[in-house]
Amino acid sequence: MRWATVLITLLLSAAIAFAQCALCKSSVQSSGDANLIAGLRSGILLLLVMPYLVVGLIAFAIYRAYLKSLRWQPERN
């Protein structure tokens, strides 16, 4: 449960991370186009969230398979 809380916190905190490389930042600031700025930030966040989502889904699948294997173990007499 602790790992799920950490994973959810990391995924939700990505929404407030609006960082770009120096070259992208300077070119966007010089253009002044609000749609371009919003699109760049959305693209960065999308690229940031995807690896966490994939790792989380793999971890969830492994955890679920582990629980299923515990449930189907025969009882020893």
MINU-406868 format. One line per 3 residues: their letters; for each residue x, y, z of N, C-alpha, C. Coordinates in pm, 1 decimal. Each point is the difference from the previous one (the first is absolute). Example, Ala and Ser with C-alpha at 12.3 -4.5 7.8 and 13.67 -1.06 7.14 Angstrom:
BEGIN
as	1319.0 -569.0 780.0 -89.0 119.0 0.0 90.0 120.0 0.0 ~ -35.0 105.0 -72.0 82.0 119.0 6.0 -77.0 109.0 73.0
This chain:
BEGIN
mrw	82.1 -118.9 0.0 -82.1 118.9 0.0 87.0 126.0 0.0 ~ 114.3 -11.6 64.0 90.0 114.6 6.7 52.8 36.4 -138.6 ~ 32.6 -103.5 -80.7 51.5 25.4 -133.8 -106.7 61.8 -89.1
atv	-123.9 -41.0 18.8 -108.3 58.5 -79.1 -14.7 148.3 31.5 ~ 13.4 35.0 125.6 -9.0 140.3 39.4 113.9 81.0 -61.0 ~ 119.6 -55.8 1.9 115.5 68.7 -58.9 -18.5 15.1 -150.8
lit	-48.0 -105.5 -65.7 -20.1 5.2 -144.5 -105.1 103.7 -37.8 ~ -109.6 2.0 72.5 -105.0 97.5 -28.3 50.6 142.2 24.2 ~ 77.1 18.5 105.8 55.8 132.3 28.8 93.1 45.4 -111.9
lll	83.4 -89.9 -49.9 90.2 35.6 -109.7 -76.7 34.5 -126.9 ~ -103.4 -77.3 -28.3 -77.5 27.1 -120.6 -74.7 132.6 8.9 ~ -53.2 30.8 116.6 -73.6 125.1 15.1 92.3 120.7 8.9
saa	120.1 -18.8 50.9 92.1 113.1 9.6 58.9 36.4 -135.7 ~ -11.5 -87.9 -97.2 49.9 31.0 -133.6 -79.2 113.2 -64.0 ~ -122.3 21.2 45.3 -83.2 105.2 -58.5 53.1 139.6 31.7
iaf	77.7 13.7 106.3 51.0 132.2 35.4 144.0 21.6 -45.5 ~ 58.8 -96.1 -66.0 138.1 12.1 -46.4 0.2 53.6 -142.9 ~ 19.3 130.0 -15.3 -0.6 63.5 -131.2 141.3 43.8 -37.1
aqc	89.9 -94.4 -17.3 138.4 33.5 -30.4 30.6 -36.3 -144.9 ~ 79.7 83.4 -65.4 43.8 -27.2 -135.7 151.1 17.1 -6.6 ~ 56.8 -47.0 -109.8 142.1 25.8 -20.1 18.6 149.0 -29.5
alc	120.2 47.2 13.2 27.0 143.8 -14.7 -32.1 49.9 -141.0 ~ 31.6 -79.1 -101.1 -25.8 41.9 -137.6 -149.6 8.1 -28.1 ~ -75.1 -100.8 43.9 -145.5 1.9 -20.9 -63.2 115.9 75.3
kss	45.6 21.8 121.6 -57.1 106.6 82.3 22.6 136.6 -64.2 ~ 120.6 23.9 -48.8 28.0 131.6 -59.4 -76.2 19.9 -130.7 ~ -14.0 -104.5 -80.6 -73.5 15.8 -126.0 -148.9 19.7 24.2
vqs	-55.1 -66.4 100.7 -141.9 17.3 31.3 -25.0 137.9 58.6 ~ 90.1 47.6 84.9 -17.5 132.5 59.1 9.4 109.6 -105.5 ~ 85.1 -19.3 -98.5 13.7 102.5 -103.3 -118.6 0.6 -96.0
sgd	-65.1 -114.9 -17.9 -114.2 -3.5 -92.2 -123.4 64.8 61.2 ~ -24.3 -23.1 128.9 -113.3 62.0 67.8 -134.8 -61.4 -33.1 ~ -3.1 -111.2 -71.5 -125.5 -65.7 -36.2 -47.8 -86.4 116.7
anl	-116.5 30.5 54.5 -51.1 -72.1 117.1 -33.1 -144.8 -33.2 ~ -50.6 -25.1 -120.5 -32.3 -137.7 -38.3 126.2 -84.7 -12.7 ~ 105.6 58.9 -50.8 126.9 -71.1 -12.1 55.9 -34.9 137.3
iag	-8.9 92.2 92.9 49.4 -23.8 135.8 -79.5 -111.3 66.4 ~ -132.4 5.6 -10.4 -85.1 -102.7 60.4 25.0 -136.1 -64.3 ~ 17.9 -2.4 -130.7 26.3 -125.8 -69.5 133.4 -60.9 39.0
lrs	101.1 83.0 14.0 131.6 -49.0 40.1 -4.3 -58.8 140.1 ~ -65.5 68.7 90.6 -10.9 -49.7 137.1 -79.8 -129.4 5.6 ~ -108.2 -8.3 -74.1 -80.0 -122.8 -2.1 80.3 -116.3 -57.3
gil	76.1 26.2 -103.3 82.7 -105.1 -59.2 106.4 -50.3 95.2 ~ 61.5 89.8 73.0 101.8 -39.2 97.4 -62.0 -83.8 110.9 ~ -116.3 40.6 48.0 -66.8 -76.4 105.6 -42.8 -137.1 -49.4
lll	-45.9 -8.5 -123.2 -38.1 -129.0 -56.8 121.3 -92.3 -8.1 ~ 111.5 52.5 -44.7 121.8 -80.1 -7.5 50.8 -39.0 138.4 ~ -24.7 82.4 98.9 44.1 -27.5 135.9 -84.9 -107.3 67.1
vmp	-129.6 0.7 -24.6 -91.3 -90.8 68.6 5.3 -141.4 -57.8 ~ 24.1 -15.0 -127.2 -7.1 -131.4 -63.5 93.7 -105.3 61.3 ~ 126.9 28.3 27.1 83.9 -103.5 61.8 -50.8 -42.9 137.4
ylv	-48.8 94.8 78.9 -54.7 -35.3 131.1 -124.8 -86.2 -14.2 ~ -81.6 29.0 -98.0 -120.9 -77.3 -23.0 33.6 -142.8 -42.2 ~ 95.8 -16.2 -88.3 39.7 -133.2 -45.3 58.3 -81.0 115.2
vgl	89.3 59.6 77.2 59.7 -70.0 114.4 -107.0 -34.8 102.5 ~ -93.5 89.7 23.5 -108.1 -26.6 94.3 -89.2 -113.8 -45.0 ~ -31.9 -4.9 -128.0 -82.8 -109.0 -51.1 71.9 -133.9 7.6
iaf	128.8 -1.5 -28.9 77.0 -124.2 10.7 7.3 -45.4 144.9 ~ 25.2 92.4 91.1 5.3 -34.9 142.4 -135.1 -51.1 48.5 ~ -108.2 60.8 -45.0 -132.9 -45.5 39.0 -28.0 -140.1 -53.2
aiy	40.8 -28.2 -123.4 -20.9 -133.1 -57.3 79.3 -105.6 76.2 ~ 122.9 32.0 37.8 81.3 -94.3 77.1 -61.4 -22.8 137.0 ~ -45.3 104.9 64.4 -62.3 -11.3 132.0 -127.9 -83.0 -6.9
ray	-79.1 22.9 -101.6 -124.3 -76.0 -15.0 28.6 -147.6 -27.0 ~ 100.1 -29.7 -81.2 37.3 -139.3 -25.5 52.2 -66.0 126.8 ~ 72.8 74.5 80.5 50.2 -52.9 126.8 -115.3 -33.8 93.9
lks	-97.3 88.3 10.1 -115.6 -27.8 85.5 -80.0 -119.2 -51.0 ~ -12.3 -12.1 -131.1 -72.6 -113.1 -57.5 73.0 -130.9 28.0 ~ 133.5 2.2 -4.1 76.2 -122.3 27.6 -11.8 -39.9 146.4
lrw	-10.9 96.6 90.0 -19.1 -32.3 141.3 -136.6 -62.7 24.2 ~ -98.8 44.0 -71.6 -135.3 -49.6 18.7 -15.5 -143.0 -50.5 ~ 74.3 -39.0 -102.4 -16.0 -130.5 -61.6 99.3 -104.1 49.2
qpe	76.1 28.6 102.0 92.6 -99.5 53.0 -78.1 -107.5 74.8 ~ 32.7 -126.9 -23.9 -70.8 -107.3 71.8 39.7 -1.7 147.4 ~ -94.9 -40.3 82.7 28.0 -8.7 143.4 82.6 -124.4 28.2
rn	94.3 12.8 90.5 84.5 -113.9 37.7 -53.2 -61.1 128.0 ~ -8.5 -133.7 1.8 -48.3 -70.8 119.8 113.2 -58.5 77.8
